[in-house]
Amino acid sequence: MNKNKQCYFSANNIKLIDYKDVEIIKKFLNPHARMIAGKRTGVCSKHQRQLANAVKRSRFMGLLPYVAQ
Amino acid sequence: MNHTEHTEPRVYELGYHLVPTIAEEHIPEMSGAVRGMIEQISKEIISEEPPVFIDLAYPIVKVVEHKNKYYTESYFGWIKFEGDPAGIATLEESLKKNDNILRYLVTKTLRENTMIAKKFPGSKMKRMGEEAPLASAPELALSEVAEMVDHEVVPVGSTVSDAELDKAIEELVA
């Protein structure tokens, strides 16, 4: 996995990660639909926490799976 | 001074799923009903998206007449509005009573648009009567930029490449 120099969300000046933004969130999930560590994706802690919330909301709303093969 | 008092308006967003058994022509009616609930408690509706038919990532269960019913599809819509906590409680009550609502979620959000996927033409959310745009566009732009960077930067040095990269990112975001 490529290591980004800067956090994707900070670089794009994203203030709040929207749970409806499935395409963006999916970039930070592995094929099992589990979150990828911020260390691997380069996402900063602040946005990693926001991302975690967005993933949970997205899962609850059936936009993302809880588990995927 | 009352410290619990909030002077800043609070912006909320209601995302909701309507059951897929509703006929398509009745959808505006149902979303109108949801909008009506919000209008009762809210000063201002900031933005909204009418329900669109989507495939769910997993079957969602709803008890219909004492039986579990599994839904794998739904109409998903959202409304962003200004409100207060007391209003949210009454809104949730009325949402729970509505049998056409499969699931809902009220979240705190920002006034400005938080969706970035639309800027990139890669969103795969199924919209009725609208083809999913090509997902390859951002990659294309990236490769173009990479070419540009290749041409201009190699003889000069890393300072320019950073500037070019910033420019590229701005272009992608814009």
gemmi code that builds the backbone of each chain (N, CA, C; Angstrom):
import gemmi

chains = {
    "A": [
        ("MET", (0.850, -1.214, 0.000), (0.000, 0.000, 0.000), (0.874, 1.248, 0.000)),
        ("ASN", (0.502, 2.201, -0.846), (1.331, 3.401, -0.916), (1.107, 4.285, 0.306)),
        ("LYS", (2.185, 4.851, 0.783), (2.070, 5.722, 1.955), (1.943, 7.162, 1.485)),
        ("ASN", (0.840, 7.771, 1.837), (0.650, 9.162, 1.448), (1.410, 10.056, 2.414)),
        ("LYS", (1.912, 11.152, 1.853), (2.637, 12.084, 2.704), (1.663, 12.809, 3.620)),
        ("GLN", (0.527, 13.207, 3.029), (-0.446, 13.967, 3.817), (-1.791, 13.258, 3.830)),
        ("CYS", (-2.528, 13.502, 4.897), (-3.855, 12.926, 5.059), (-4.758, 13.360, 3.903)),
        ("TYR", (-5.480, 12.412, 3.332), (-6.358, 12.677, 2.195), (-7.376, 13.765, 2.519)),
        ("PHE", (-7.942, 13.697, 3.717), (-9.019, 14.626, 4.076), (-8.474, 16.020, 4.389)),
        ("SER", (-7.292, 16.074, 4.997), (-6.684, 17.376, 5.258), (-6.258, 18.020, 3.945)),
        ("ALA", (-5.702, 17.205, 3.058), (-5.219, 17.721, 1.786), (-6.363, 18.286, 0.961)),
        ("ASN", (-7.520, 17.647, 1.032), (-8.663, 18.112, 0.254), (-9.553, 19.070, 1.036)),
        ("ASN", (-9.088, 19.466, 2.219), (-9.802, 20.449, 3.037), (-11.246, 20.022, 3.334)),
        ("ILE", (-11.370, 18.768, 3.777), (-12.694, 18.235, 4.095), (-12.959, 18.441, 5.582)),
        ("LYS", (-14.035, 19.173, 5.872), (-14.303, 19.524, 7.272), (-15.027, 18.408, 7.999)),
        ("LEU", (-15.905, 17.736, 7.277), (-16.691, 16.674, 7.914), (-16.850, 15.538, 6.914)),
        ("ILE", (-16.551, 14.329, 7.351), (-16.696, 13.185, 6.457), (-18.151, 12.747, 6.492)),
        ("ASP", (-18.789, 12.786, 5.341), (-20.215, 12.488, 5.258), (-20.427, 10.982, 5.127)),
        ("TYR", (-21.364, 10.447, 5.918), (-21.594, 9.003, 5.853), (-22.221, 8.575, 4.524)),
        ("LYS", (-22.771, 9.533, 3.790), (-23.384, 9.201, 2.499), (-22.347, 9.113, 1.376)),
        ("ASP", (-21.153, 9.584, 1.660), (-20.073, 9.568, 0.674), (-19.442, 8.189, 0.583)),
        ("VAL", (-20.223, 7.219, 0.153), (-19.779, 5.826, 0.191), (-18.515, 5.607, -0.641)),
        ("GLU", (-18.461, 6.264, -1.792), (-17.317, 6.054, -2.685), (-16.009, 6.501, -2.040)),
        ("ILE", (-16.065, 7.580, -1.291), (-14.859, 8.077, -0.623), (-14.490, 7.139, 0.528)),
        ("ILE", (-15.510, 6.772, 1.321), (-15.252, 5.925, 2.489), (-14.671, 4.582, 2.054)),
        ("LYS", (-15.171, 4.059, 0.944), (-14.730, 2.741, 0.465), (-13.232, 2.689, 0.182)),
        ("LYS", (-12.651, 3.843, -0.118), (-11.215, 3.882, -0.392), (-10.418, 3.497, 0.843)),
        ("PHE", (-11.039, 3.663, 2.020), (-10.330, 3.414, 3.273), (-10.789, 2.117, 3.937)),
        ("LEU", (-11.408, 1.250, 3.152), (-11.830, -0.055, 3.655), (-11.145, -1.141, 2.842)),
        ("ASN", (-10.910, -2.276, 3.485), (-10.321, -3.394, 2.744), (-11.444, -4.231, 2.125)),
        ("PRO", (-11.112, -5.250, 1.333), (-12.170, -6.017, 0.667), (-13.175, -6.676, 1.615)),
        ("HIS", (-12.788, -6.835, 2.895), (-13.728, -7.382, 3.870), (-14.600, -6.289, 4.473)),
        ("ALA", (-14.470, -5.089, 3.960), (-15.204, -3.918, 4.453), (-14.786, -3.530, 5.857)),
        ("ARG", (-13.565, -3.852, 6.218), (-13.031, -3.399, 7.509), (-12.172, -2.174, 7.252)),
        ("MET", (-12.036, -1.364, 8.280), (-11.249, -0.145, 8.104), (-9.762, -0.453, 7.986)),
        ("ILE", (-9.081, 0.326, 7.157), (-7.630, 0.190, 7.041), (-7.005, 1.172, 8.027)),
        ("ALA", (-5.932, 0.724, 8.679), (-5.276, 1.560, 9.687), (-4.821, 2.885, 9.087)),
        ("GLY", (-4.965, 3.934, 9.877), (-4.548, 5.255, 9.421), (-3.067, 5.290, 9.094)),
        ("LYS", (-2.327, 4.434, 9.769), (-0.883, 4.357, 9.537), (-0.591, 3.929, 8.092)),
        ("ARG", (-1.470, 3.093, 7.553), (-1.246, 2.591, 6.194), (-1.773, 3.555, 5.140)),
        ("THR", (-2.875, 4.238, 5.464), (-3.474, 5.115, 4.467), (-2.954, 6.550, 4.579)),
        ("GLY", (-2.316, 6.857, 5.695), (-1.793, 8.206, 5.877), (-2.826, 9.183, 6.409)),
        ("VAL", (-3.995, 8.683, 6.804), (-5.038, 9.571, 7.344), (-4.650, 9.986, 8.764)),
        ("CYS", (-4.787, 11.261, 9.065), (-4.411, 11.752, 10.384), (-5.417, 11.289, 11.434)),
        ("SER", (-5.020, 11.359, 12.699), (-5.861, 10.809, 13.775), (-7.231, 11.460, 13.809)),
        ("LYS", (-7.249, 12.774, 13.626), (-8.510, 13.518, 13.696), (-9.490, 12.993, 12.651)),
        ("HIS", (-8.999, 12.832, 11.435), (-9.888, 12.375, 10.368), (-10.150, 10.881, 10.442)),
        ("GLN", (-9.213, 10.134, 11.019), (-9.449, 8.700, 11.187), (-10.624, 8.480, 12.139)),
        ("ARG", (-10.706, 9.302, 13.183), (-11.832, 9.199, 14.118), (-13.136, 9.574, 13.431)),
        ("GLN", (-13.080, 10.636, 12.648), (-14.276, 11.050, 11.897), (-14.699, 9.970, 10.921)),
        ("LEU", (-13.694, 9.382, 10.277), (-13.956, 8.327, 9.298), (-14.635, 7.138, 9.973)),
        ("ALA", (-14.158, 6.796, 11.177), (-14.742, 5.675, 11.916), (-16.227, 5.919, 12.174)),
        ("ASN", (-16.557, 7.167, 12.553), (-17.961, 7.520, 12.778), (-18.758, 7.403, 11.496)),
        ("ALA", (-18.181, 7.907, 10.417), (-18.873, 7.882, 9.123), (-19.142, 6.444, 8.684)),
        ("VAL", (-18.156, 5.569, 8.926), (-18.314, 4.158, 8.542), (-19.443, 3.526, 9.343)),
        ("LYS", (-19.477, 3.822, 10.644), (-20.514, 3.242, 11.504), (-21.899, 3.708, 11.079)),
        ("ARG", (-22.024, 4.990, 10.776), (-23.312, 5.526, 10.329), (-23.718, 4.917, 8.999)),
        ("SER", (-22.741, 4.817, 8.126), (-22.997, 4.275, 6.796), (-23.454, 2.816, 6.874)),
        ("ARG", (-22.849, 2.069, 7.790), (-23.224, 0.663, 7.969), (-24.635, 0.557, 8.513)),
        ("PHE", (-24.937, 1.388, 9.500), (-26.273, 1.366, 10.096), (-27.329, 1.659, 9.042)),
        ("MET", (-27.002, 2.581, 8.126), (-27.965, 2.962, 7.106), (-27.952, 2.026, 5.892)),
        ("GLY", (-27.190, 0.939, 5.981), (-27.210, -0.046, 4.898), (-26.521, 0.411, 3.631)),
        ("LEU", (-25.704, 1.437, 3.727), (-24.974, 1.902, 2.545), (-23.667, 1.137, 2.401)),
        ("LEU", (-23.142, 0.670, 3.547), (-21.930, -0.157, 3.544), (-22.247, -1.440, 4.314)),
        ("PRO", (-21.609, -2.545, 3.960), (-21.861, -3.782, 4.705), (-21.076, -3.806, 6.015)),
        ("TYR", (-21.568, -4.605, 6.962), (-20.806, -4.831, 8.188), (-19.677, -5.814, 7.899)),
        ("VAL", (-20.007, -6.834, 7.118), (-18.996, -7.809, 6.697), (-19.180, -8.070, 5.202)),
        ("ALA", (-18.074, -8.293, 4.520), (-18.139, -8.609, 3.096), (-17.056, -9.599, 2.763)),
        ("GLN", (-17.345, -10.470, 1.823), (-16.322, -11.454, 1.447), (-15.299, -10.852, 0.488)),
    ],
    "B": [
        ("MET", (-25.486, 33.992, 34.055), (-25.510, 33.600, 32.647), (-25.791, 32.105, 32.523)),
        ("ASN", (-26.617, 31.794, 31.621), (-26.975, 30.396, 31.423), (-26.008, 29.737, 30.447)),
        ("HIS", (-25.200, 28.817, 31.000), (-24.178, 28.208, 30.144), (-24.729, 27.146, 29.225)),
        ("THR", (-25.903, 26.630, 29.564), (-26.458, 25.564, 28.731), (-27.150, 26.104, 27.487)),
        ("GLU", (-27.337, 27.417, 27.489), (-28.062, 28.009, 26.360), (-27.173, 28.061, 25.120)),
        ("HIS", (-27.740, 27.653, 23.993), (-26.987, 27.670, 22.744), (-27.474, 28.809, 21.880)),
        ("THR", (-26.553, 29.657, 21.504), (-26.966, 30.765, 20.650), (-26.802, 30.408, 19.176)),
        ("GLU", (-25.801, 29.598, 18.895), (-25.582, 29.214, 17.495), (-26.647, 28.226, 17.038)),
        ("PRO", (-27.167, 28.417, 15.848), (-28.150, 27.448, 15.359), (-27.498, 26.095, 15.111)),
        ("ARG", (-28.232, 25.053, 15.396), (-27.693, 23.707, 15.192), (-28.235, 23.148, 13.892)),
        ("VAL", (-27.340, 22.618, 13.113), (-27.721, 22.062, 11.817), (-27.748, 20.542, 11.926)),
        ("TYR", (-28.860, 19.964, 11.540), (-29.017, 18.514, 11.594), (-29.294, 17.975, 10.196)),
        ("GLU", (-29.126, 16.699, 10.075), (-29.467, 16.054, 8.813), (-30.220, 14.772, 9.124)),
        ("LEU", (-31.327, 14.614, 8.434), (-32.109, 13.383, 8.587), (-31.928, 12.561, 7.311)),
        ("GLY", (-31.369, 11.366, 7.472), (-31.304, 10.416, 6.361), (-32.348, 9.353, 6.611)),
        ("TYR", (-33.102, 8.976, 5.601), (-34.168, 7.998, 5.842), (-34.326, 7.049, 4.662)),
        ("HIS", (-34.766, 5.849, 5.006), (-35.089, 4.848, 3.994), (-36.597, 4.655, 3.976)),
        ("LEU", (-37.175, 4.701, 2.797), (-38.589, 4.369, 2.655), (-38.679, 2.929, 2.170)),
        ("VAL", (-39.716, 2.221, 2.591), (-39.842, 0.815, 2.192), (-40.011, 0.716, 0.670)),
        ("PRO", (-39.410, -0.327, 0.063), (-39.437, -0.413, -1.405), (-40.795, -0.820, -1.979)),
        ("THR", (-41.729, -1.185, -1.088), (-43.038, -1.637, -1.580), (-43.912, -0.469, -2.063)),
        ("ILE", (-43.491, 0.736, -1.729), (-44.247, 1.902, -2.187), (-44.054, 2.053, -3.699)),
        ("ALA", (-45.144, 2.358, -4.396), (-45.035, 2.580, -5.834), (-44.247, 3.868, -6.084)),
        ("GLU", (-43.544, 3.880, -7.211), (-42.641, 4.992, -7.489), (-43.364, 6.338, -7.526)),
        ("GLU", (-44.600, 6.319, -8.018), (-45.309, 7.602, -8.148), (-45.744, 8.176, -6.789)),
        ("HIS", (-45.738, 7.317, -5.749), (-46.129, 7.808, -4.428), (-44.946, 8.333, -3.612)),
        ("ILE", (-43.732, 8.181, -4.160), (-42.539, 8.580, -3.420), (-42.529, 10.086, -3.073)),
        ("PRO", (-42.813, 10.969, -4.051), (-42.815, 12.402, -3.688), (-43.784, 12.722, -2.550)),
        ("GLU", (-44.900, 12.008, -2.533), (-45.900, 12.163, -1.465), (-45.274, 11.835, -0.104)),
        ("MET", (-44.589, 10.667, -0.064), (-43.993, 10.191, 1.191), (-42.871, 11.114, 1.649)),
        ("SER", (-42.033, 11.528, 0.701), (-40.943, 12.429, 1.088), (-41.523, 13.773, 1.518)),
        ("GLY", (-42.649, 14.138, 0.934), (-43.346, 15.358, 1.344), (-43.827, 15.253, 2.779)),
        ("ALA", (-44.263, 14.045, 3.149), (-44.730, 13.816, 4.526), (-43.573, 13.996, 5.508)),
        ("VAL", (-42.406, 13.455, 5.130), (-41.220, 13.591, 5.986), (-40.832, 15.063, 6.089)),
        ("ARG", (-40.881, 15.732, 4.957), (-40.562, 17.163, 4.918), (-41.520, 17.944, 5.818)),
        ("GLY", (-42.775, 17.533, 5.787), (-43.794, 18.176, 6.617), (-43.467, 18.058, 8.095)),
        ("MET", (-42.994, 16.842, 8.497), (-42.605, 16.614, 9.896), (-41.501, 17.580, 10.291)),
        ("ILE", (-40.562, 17.769, 9.368), (-39.416, 18.630, 9.672), (-39.859, 20.095, 9.722)),
        ("GLU", (-40.728, 20.459, 8.795), (-41.183, 21.857, 8.754), (-41.868, 22.257, 10.062)),
        ("GLN", (-42.473, 21.264, 10.730), (-43.132, 21.568, 12.000), (-42.154, 21.979, 13.091)),
        ("ILE", (-40.939, 21.420, 13.022), (-39.996, 21.659, 14.121), (-38.819, 22.548, 13.710)),
        ("SER", (-38.692, 22.795, 12.424), (-37.507, 23.491, 11.946), (-37.826, 24.888, 11.436)),
        ("LYS", (-36.833, 25.759, 11.614), (-36.990, 27.123, 11.099), (-36.667, 27.163, 9.623)),
        ("GLU", (-35.710, 26.341, 9.253), (-35.201, 26.459, 7.899), (-34.740, 25.103, 7.386)),
        ("ILE", (-35.131, 24.785, 6.163), (-34.605, 23.588, 5.512), (-33.477, 24.039, 4.596)),
        ("ILE", (-32.297, 23.492, 4.837), (-31.115, 23.988, 4.128), (-30.975, 23.326, 2.767)),
        ("SER", (-31.011, 22.007, 2.761), (-30.930, 21.309, 1.478), (-31.569, 19.935, 1.634)),
        ("GLU", (-31.897, 19.348, 0.516), (-32.474, 18.000, 0.588), (-32.243, 17.252, -0.722)),
        ("GLU", (-32.306, 15.947, -0.617), (-32.251, 15.120, -1.809), (-33.450, 14.181, -1.760)),
        ("PRO", (-34.246, 14.164, -2.809), (-35.413, 13.278, -2.808), (-34.987, 11.821, -2.801)),
        ("PRO", (-35.841, 10.934, -2.289), (-35.464, 9.519, -2.185), (-35.139, 8.909, -3.553)),
        ("VAL", (-34.051, 8.160, -3.573), (-33.670, 7.427, -4.775), (-33.618, 5.938, -4.435)),
        ("PHE", (-33.912, 5.125, -5.439), (-33.955, 3.680, -5.236), (-32.542, 3.132, -5.161)),
        ("ILE", (-32.205, 2.455, -4.065), (-30.851, 1.895, -3.944), (-30.913, 0.443, -3.467)),
        ("ASP", (-29.850, -0.278, -3.751), (-29.679, -1.616, -3.197), (-28.998, -1.455, -1.848)),
        ("LEU", (-29.498, -2.132, -0.840), (-28.881, -2.050, 0.475), (-27.698, -3.010, 0.563)),
        ("ALA", (-26.754, -2.685, 1.433), (-25.553, -3.511, 1.565), (-25.861, -4.822, 2.288)),
        ("TYR", (-26.940, -4.843, 3.059), (-27.356, -6.065, 3.773), (-28.867, -5.956, 4.002)),
        ("PRO", (-29.541, -7.088, 4.220), (-30.991, -7.013, 4.421), (-31.336, -6.313, 5.746)),
        ("ILE", (-32.223, -5.364, 5.669), (-32.663, -4.645, 6.863), (-34.015, -5.216, 7.296)),
        ("VAL", (-34.117, -5.503, 8.588), (-35.329, -6.142, 9.120), (-36.290, -5.083, 9.639)),
        ("LYS", (-37.552, -5.273, 9.327), (-38.596, -4.418, 9.908), (-39.762, -5.319, 10.297)),
        ("VAL", (-40.301, -5.062, 11.478), (-41.431, -5.869, 11.934), (-42.713, -5.304, 11.315)),
        ("VAL", (-43.331, -6.116, 10.473), (-44.586, -5.715, 9.854), (-45.655, -6.707, 10.304)),
        ("GLU", (-46.648, -6.227, 10.998), (-47.737, -7.052, 11.524), (-47.189, -8.274, 12.282)),
        ("HIS", (-46.335, -8.023, 13.247), (-45.744, -9.036, 14.119), (-44.887, -10.062, 13.387)),
        ("LYS", (-44.475, -9.720, 12.186), (-43.589, -10.644, 11.463), (-42.369, -9.874, 10.978)),
        ("ASN", (-41.220, -10.562, 11.025), (-40.010, -9.939, 10.497), (-40.051, -9.922, 8.987)),
        ("LYS", (-39.765, -8.756, 8.456), (-39.724, -8.663, 7.000), (-38.356, -8.112, 6.612)),
        ("TYR", (-37.736, -8.765, 5.631), (-36.392, -8.364, 5.222), (-36.454, -7.551, 3.945)),
        ("TYR", (-35.793, -6.423, 3.964), (-35.745, -5.573, 2.776), (-34.302, -5.472, 2.283)),
        ("THR", (-34.110, -5.716, 1.001), (-32.764, -5.586, 0.436), (-32.635, -4.350, -0.453)),
        ("GLU", (-33.750, -3.679, -0.651), (-33.735, -2.444, -1.447), (-34.550, -1.394, -0.701)),
        ("SER", (-34.320, -0.135, -1.045), (-35.120, 0.921, -0.419), (-34.976, 2.209, -1.209)),
        ("TYR", (-35.788, 3.172, -0.821), (-35.628, 4.531, -1.347), (-34.913, 5.335, -0.281)),
        ("PHE", (-33.744, 5.847, -0.627), (-32.961, 6.598, 0.357), (-32.935, 8.087, 0.026)),
        ("GLY", (-33.313, 8.895, 0.995), (-33.279, 10.349, 0.808), (-32.775, 11.027, 2.068)),
        ("TRP", (-32.453, 12.284, 1.955), (-32.002, 13.020, 3.141), (-32.431, 14.480, 3.083)),
        ("ILE", (-32.519, 15.084, 4.260), (-32.875, 16.499, 4.383), (-31.967, 17.134, 5.429)),
        ("LYS", (-31.407, 18.274, 5.085), (-30.575, 19.015, 6.040), (-31.377, 20.209, 6.524)),
        ("PHE", (-31.409, 20.408, 7.817), (-32.237, 21.483, 8.350), (-31.663, 22.048, 9.645)),
        ("GLU", (-32.215, 23.189, 10.030), (-31.807, 23.833, 11.265), (-32.842, 23.483, 12.324)),
        ("GLY", (-32.388, 23.140, 13.500), (-33.366, 22.766, 14.516), (-32.809, 22.870, 15.911)),
        ("ASP", (-33.584, 22.407, 16.870), (-33.121, 22.390, 18.256), (-33.391, 20.999, 18.838)),
        ("PRO", (-32.679, 20.638, 19.904), (-32.763, 19.273, 20.442), (-34.179, 18.820, 20.779)),
        ("ALA", (-34.997, 19.736, 21.311), (-36.364, 19.353, 21.675), (-37.150, 18.962, 20.426)),
        ("GLY", (-36.913, 19.714, 19.383), (-37.587, 19.438, 18.104), (-37.198, 18.083, 17.558)),
        ("ILE", (-35.923, 17.731, 17.730), (-35.433, 16.453, 17.217), (-36.168, 15.299, 17.896)),
        ("ALA", (-36.413, 15.446, 19.209), (-37.100, 14.390, 19.955), (-38.511, 14.170, 19.393)),
        ("THR", (-39.221, 15.261, 19.114), (-40.578, 15.105, 18.570), (-40.533, 14.551, 17.153)),
        ("LEU", (-39.512, 14.976, 16.409), (-39.365, 14.469, 15.037), (-39.162, 12.957, 15.052)),
        ("GLU", (-38.298, 12.488, 15.961), (-38.009, 11.054, 16.033), (-39.258, 10.264, 16.399)),
        ("GLU", (-40.053, 10.849, 17.281), (-41.292, 10.183, 17.666), (-42.202, 9.968, 16.464)),
        ("SER", (-42.362, 11.027, 15.684), (-43.265, 10.908, 14.535), (-42.674, 10.012, 13.455)),
        ("LEU", (-41.337, 9.977, 13.364), (-40.703, 9.096, 12.373), (-40.920, 7.634, 12.740)),
        ("LYS", (-40.853, 7.357, 14.051), (-41.030, 5.983, 14.519), (-42.431, 5.478, 14.212)),
        ("LYS", (-43.388, 6.404, 14.267), (-44.780, 6.011, 14.048), (-45.077, 5.730, 12.585)),
        ("ASN", (-44.270, 6.295, 11.704), (-44.524, 6.160, 10.275), (-44.100, 4.771, 9.778)),
        ("ASP", (-45.058, 4.014, 9.271), (-44.765, 2.641, 8.839), (-43.987, 2.573, 7.534)),
        ("ASN", (-44.002, 3.658, 6.782), (-43.308, 3.642, 5.498), (-41.814, 3.886, 5.632)),
        ("ILE", (-41.393, 4.282, 6.843), (-39.970, 4.538, 7.038), (-39.300, 3.281, 7.580)),
        ("LEU", (-38.366, 2.777, 6.787), (-37.674, 1.540, 7.125), (-36.622, 1.808, 8.194)),
        ("ARG", (-35.877, 2.877, 8.017), (-34.833, 3.238, 8.976), (-34.507, 4.709, 8.793)),
        ("TYR", (-34.082, 5.351, 9.868), (-33.706, 6.758, 9.749), (-32.522, 7.039, 10.657)),
        ("LEU", (-31.853, 8.157, 10.376), (-30.701, 8.552, 11.188), (-30.633, 10.070, 11.205)),
        ("VAL", (-30.632, 10.627, 12.413), (-30.480, 12.083, 12.537), (-29.055, 12.346, 13.012)),
        ("THR", (-28.329, 13.150, 12.274), (-26.949, 13.455, 12.656), (-26.752, 14.958, 12.692)),
        ("LYS", (-25.781, 15.371, 13.486), (-25.374, 16.777, 13.481), (-24.423, 16.955, 12.308)),
        ("THR", (-24.562, 18.065, 11.621), (-23.703, 18.266, 10.468), (-23.389, 19.750, 10.296)),
        ("LEU", (-22.759, 20.064, 9.192), (-22.398, 21.450, 8.901), (-23.376, 22.023, 7.879)),
        ("ARG", (-23.465, 23.339, 7.886), (-24.390, 24.004, 6.974), (-23.972, 23.806, 5.508)),
        ("GLU", (-22.653, 23.896, 5.276), (-22.191, 23.771, 3.894), (-22.271, 22.320, 3.419)),
        ("ASN", (-22.155, 22.151, 2.126), (-22.252, 20.822, 1.545), (-21.082, 19.958, 1.995)),
        ("THR", (-21.389, 18.779, 2.540), (-20.319, 17.902, 3.007), (-20.045, 16.759, 2.036)),
        ("MET", (-20.875, 16.651, 1.028), (-20.690, 15.574, 0.050), (-19.580, 15.958, -0.917)),
        ("ILE", (-18.557, 15.110, -1.005), (-17.500, 15.415, -1.959), (-17.535, 14.474, -3.156)),
        ("ALA", (-18.241, 13.362, -3.012), (-18.270, 12.376, -4.092), (-18.851, 12.963, -5.361)),
        ("LYS", (-19.758, 13.914, -5.216), (-20.417, 14.470, -6.401), (-19.447, 15.295, -7.228)),
        ("LYS", (-18.462, 15.853, -6.528), (-17.467, 16.629, -7.275), (-16.666, 15.703, -8.175)),
        ("PHE", (-16.419, 14.512, -7.648), (-15.769, 13.514, -8.479), (-16.883, 12.750, -9.169)),
        ("PRO", (-16.806, 12.562, -10.459), (-17.911, 11.871, -11.133), (-17.824, 10.370, -10.946)),
        ("GLY", (-17.637, 9.924, -9.714), (-17.486, 8.487, -9.497), (-18.589, 7.869, -8.656)),
        ("SER", (-19.532, 8.704, -8.205), (-20.563, 8.211, -7.297), (-21.390, 7.121, -7.943)),
        ("LYS", (-21.511, 6.005, -7.202), (-22.211, 4.869, -7.800), (-23.627, 4.733, -7.272)),
        ("MET", (-24.042, 5.689, -6.419), (-25.411, 5.618, -5.897), (-26.372, 5.646, -7.071)),
        ("LYS", (-27.268, 4.681, -7.079), (-28.176, 4.584, -8.217), (-29.187, 5.717, -8.171)),
        ("ARG", (-29.191, 6.509, -9.203), (-30.200, 7.542, -9.318), (-31.141, 7.137, -10.443)),
        ("MET", (-32.390, 7.370, -10.195), (-33.368, 6.911, -11.186), (-33.241, 7.713, -12.478)),
        ("GLY", (-33.237, 6.978, -13.577), (-33.191, 7.614, -14.895), (-31.878, 8.314, -15.166)),
        ("GLU", (-30.863, 7.945, -14.423), (-29.579, 8.602, -14.624), (-28.485, 7.545, -14.624)),
        ("GLU", (-27.692, 7.562, -15.664), (-26.614, 6.580, -15.759), (-25.503, 6.969, -14.795)),
        ("ALA", (-24.891, 5.958, -14.174), (-23.757, 6.238, -13.294), (-22.618, 6.795, -14.154)),
        ("PRO", (-22.094, 7.962, -13.769), (-21.033, 8.540, -14.577), (-19.752, 7.708, -14.496)),
        ("LEU", (-18.862, 7.965, -15.412), (-17.625, 7.173, -15.466), (-16.786, 7.383, -14.215)),
        ("ALA", (-16.315, 6.267, -13.690), (-15.510, 6.354, -12.470), (-14.065, 6.689, -12.783)),
        ("SER", (-13.713, 6.601, -14.055), (-12.295, 6.732, -14.405), (-11.845, 8.182, -14.533)),
        ("ALA", (-12.788, 9.118, -14.463), (-12.432, 10.520, -14.688), (-11.353, 11.053, -13.741)),
        ("PRO", (-11.478, 10.812, -12.415), (-10.441, 11.346, -11.538), (-9.068, 10.754, -11.830)),
        ("GLU", (-9.052, 9.448, -12.117), (-7.781, 8.806, -12.434), (-7.158, 9.423, -13.678)),
        ("LEU", (-8.035, 9.700, -14.642), (-7.579, 10.291, -15.893), (-6.908, 11.630, -15.623)),
        ("ALA", (-7.631, 12.431, -14.806), (-7.102, 13.749, -14.480), (-5.752, 13.608, -13.794)),
        ("LEU", (-5.676, 12.617, -12.885), (-4.437, 12.392, -12.157), (-3.295, 12.068, -13.101)),
        ("SER", (-3.573, 11.166, -14.057), (-2.501, 10.754, -14.958), (-2.063, 11.928, -15.830)),
        ("GLU", (-3.061, 12.754, -16.218), (-2.716, 13.945, -16.999), (-1.771, 14.838, -16.220)),
        ("VAL", (-2.152, 15.044, -14.964), (-1.340, 15.906, -14.111), (0.052, 15.302, -13.948)),
        ("ALA", (0.087, 13.980, -13.773), (1.366, 13.302, -13.613), (2.243, 13.553, -14.832)),
        ("GLU", (1.598, 13.524, -16.004), (2.346, 13.813, -17.238), (2.936, 15.208, -17.198)),
        ("MET", (2.060, 16.164, -16.818), (2.491, 17.549, -16.719), (3.697, 17.665, -15.802)),
        ("VAL", (3.555, 17.014, -14.655), (4.616, 17.070, -13.654), (5.892, 16.479, -14.237)),
        ("ASP", (5.730, 15.360, -14.928), (6.874, 14.705, -15.552), (7.628, 15.661, -16.471)),
        ("HIS", (6.848, 16.330, -17.339), (7.464, 17.210, -18.325), (8.218, 18.353, -17.689)),
        ("GLU", (7.556, 18.968, -16.716), (8.090, 20.246, -16.248), (9.088, 20.110, -15.115)),
        ("VAL", (8.923, 19.071, -14.331), (9.652, 19.084, -13.074), (11.003, 18.406, -13.136)),
        ("VAL", (11.089, 17.368, -13.889), (12.288, 16.532, -13.843), (13.582, 17.339, -13.937)),
        ("PRO", (13.685, 18.299, -14.858), (14.951, 19.027, -14.888), (15.102, 20.061, -13.772)),
        ("VAL", (14.020, 20.477, -13.171), (14.096, 21.618, -12.257), (14.381, 21.191, -10.819)),
        ("GLY", (13.489, 20.401, -10.222), (13.729, 20.019, -8.826), (12.437, 19.790, -8.078)),
        ("SER", (12.575, 19.455, -6.807), (11.420, 18.992, -6.050), (10.493, 20.122, -5.612)),
        ("THR", (11.001, 21.360, -5.507), (10.160, 22.467, -5.036), (9.001, 22.694, -6.004)),
        ("VAL", (9.299, 22.626, -7.290), (8.260, 22.839, -8.290), (7.273, 21.686, -8.253)),
        ("SER", (7.786, 20.491, -8.021), (6.889, 19.334, -8.028), (5.861, 19.460, -6.919)),
        ("ASP", (6.268, 20.003, -5.783), (5.314, 20.213, -4.686), (4.230, 21.183, -5.113)),
        ("ALA", (4.652, 22.271, -5.745), (3.690, 23.276, -6.205), (2.730, 22.655, -7.207)),
        ("GLU", (3.293, 21.858, -8.109), (2.476, 21.210, -9.131), (1.485, 20.251, -8.477)),
        ("LEU", (1.985, 19.558, -7.491), (1.128, 18.605, -6.778), (-0.034, 19.327, -6.117)),
        ("ASP", (0.279, 20.440, -5.460), (-0.769, 21.238, -4.817), (-1.811, 21.651, -5.841)),
        ("LYS", (-1.304, 22.089, -6.990), (-2.182, 22.551, -8.070), (-3.081, 21.382, -8.517)),
        ("ALA", (-2.429, 20.236, -8.662), (-3.161, 19.059, -9.096), (-4.270, 18.719, -8.121)),
        ("ILE", (-3.933, 18.796, -6.839), (-4.927, 18.474, -5.794), (-6.066, 19.478, -5.860)),
        ("GLU", (-5.717, 20.748, -6.009), (-6.754, 21.786, -6.091), (-7.668, 21.547, -7.278)),
        ("GLU", (-7.055, 21.147, -8.392), (-7.855, 20.870, -9.583), (-8.822, 19.736, -9.325)),
        ("LEU", (-8.305, 18.720, -8.634), (-9.151, 17.550, -8.334), (-10.292, 17.932, -7.405)),
        ("VAL", (-9.979, 18.787, -6.450), (-11.002, 19.176, -5.464), (-12.035, 20.087, -6.100)),
        ("ALA", (-11.577, 20.970, -6.958), (-12.481, 21.986, -7.565), (-13.591, 21.307, -8.372)),
    ],
}
model = gemmi.Model(1)
for chain_id, residues in chains.items():
    chain = gemmi.Chain(chain_id)
    for i, (resn, *xyz) in enumerate(residues, 1):
        res = gemmi.Residue()
        res.name, res.seqid = resn, gemmi.SeqId(i, " ")
        for name, pos in zip(("N", "CA", "C"), xyz):
            atom = gemmi.Atom()
            atom.name, atom.element = name, gemmi.Element(name[0])
            atom.pos, atom.b_iso = gemmi.Position(*pos), 0.0
            res.add_atom(atom)
        chain.add_residue(res)
    model.add_chain(chain)
structure = gemmi.Structure()
structure.add_model(model)
structure.setup_entities()
